[in-house]
Amino acid sequence: MPAVVKFAILGSAHLSLISRVQGYADISDRPGELEFSYGGAGFNLATTLVRLGANATLGTILSDTSMSRMIVGDLQRAGVVVRPEFRKGLPEAGYSAHVTESGDVLSAVTSTPVSKASFRQDYLVSMVREADVVVLECNLSSDTLIRATKIANEAKKPVWVGGVSEVKALKILDLHAAECRLNGLFLNETELAGLLSASSAAEQPSELTRRFGQRVLARASGLGLQPFELAGWLGGAVIETRGKAGVAVWEAARAAPIAEYMGPRQAPAGAAGGSIWQGAGDQLMAMTLYLMATEQIGVGEAACRASQTISESPRQFLNASGPNPLEAKISSLRDAALLDPLTSLVNRRGLDDWLTQHDSQAEMSLLLLDIDHFKKVNDQFGHDVGDNVLRRIGAIISNALRTSDCGCRWGGEEMIAVLPYTGLPGALEVAERLRRVIETHQFAHGRVTCSVGVATGTMDTLEATREASDQALYQAKKSGRNRVVAADRSESELQA
């Protein structure tokens, strides 16, 4: 494995608005609780892997809405490479509600997941080809799961499946029926019990006959398969995640788990509440795969180490990377009018809003970036290709900046990056790095370059600083493009 492991994740990323109202007898005009929460196994896996130090690319299908672009923007800011397919005509949201045991009404409005559409074949091939490890979420359609697994099998890439739910567990049987091979399957106790029960000939003979034929029915006992038999079916390991109770790992031909961690003897501080463990299986899966890839250890040892890490400090680990409410983040971004929908950078209004949160006298540097010969791209290849170039450069800028910086689409093909508390040398270094990344990035239609003007000032002189960077940008264009020029500092010019 390379030093930085490349994971390709195909799955969901969504934003949920969750409300809880006490007492369901009369819920009109009743006080309640409201929170925003990011979720989706794809989101959880990708963000956790990036935090651990891996290179994670998330492939997902989203409805073509401002909310979807906000999700992509936040993933990019977290360091995840996102390859979204925005589809028109998909439902913008789904709704669910239920009454809890305490009599409260819990409801959620969630952006549409990937289960509503299928990925293109060339898209799947590209995702698998560029990865060292392939991770699939069970929320994908059965068709996508099967095709992606077969592509990974043919490319001899390890493929793991997680994000299983009780409703979707039978998709695993579809994978077996299609003769797909998995390196491993992550699922919790309830999901595993449901999947094993579903394999029982006594419960669903007609369904199993349709899926597998009499050969498999002859192997299924009245109690369903055992975990090690399921591992044999899939050709890999079965990892049962148990939250704070630990983890168990099965492989074929051995009735007992090959490895098992029972959890801490005493529940650690912060572990009593059940809500903190929401999404813990995704975090355990990500850490297990990361340990296997980077430390060259087996799945049993890796899963037990990951489970111990999470069980002994759940609040620290899960709060850092799980699908927890992101009130502070969302409060600054939930107004979609602050974001440019194409690049997911802030727009001019968003930049103005960002400036109000900073000391007006603070030193800053401003980068003004312009795409070279962008009009030719639109004229020769069409505006869809041009939009994709803008989208990718927006992602490159987001990934290159610190969380304290601000990336803005100023207009057309011009982008701005404001770097607080950064002098000219540091700003020139960032600008040159951006120029190199864009120049070497593999755009679908061919090579793209950019020119960058750099100037320094203070927050309250942003307009004057922008004008100075515009003059520097003009000099960069005049000097041949594809270069970085500092305002009034021709000796600081960095040529390609």
Buried (B, 14 or more C-beta within 10 A) or exposed (E): EEEEBBBBBBBBBBBBBBBBBBEBEEBEEEEBEEBBBBBBBBBBBBBBBBBBEBBBBBBBBBBBBEBBBBBBBBBBBBBBBBBBBBBEEBEEBBEEEEEEEEEBBBBBBBBBBBBBBBBEEEBBBBBBEBBBBBBBBBBBBBEBBBBBBBBBBEEEBBBBBBBBBBEBBBBBBBBBBBEBBBBBBBBBEEBBBBBBBBBBBEBBEEEBEEBBEEEBBEEBEEEBBBBBBBBBBBBBBBBBBBBBBBBBBBBBEEEEBBBBBBBBEEEBEEBEEEEBBBBBBBBBBBBBBBBBBBEEBBBBBBBBBBBBBBBBBBEEBBEEBBBBBBEEBBEBBBBBEBBBBBBBBBBBBBBEBBBEEBEEEEBBBBBBBBBBEBEEBBEEBEEEBBEBBBBBBBBBBBBBBEEEBBBBBBEEBBBBBBBBEBEBEEBBEBBBEBBBBBBEBEBEEEEBBBBBBBBBBBBBBBEEBBBBBBBBBBBBBEBEBBBBBBBEBEEBBBEE
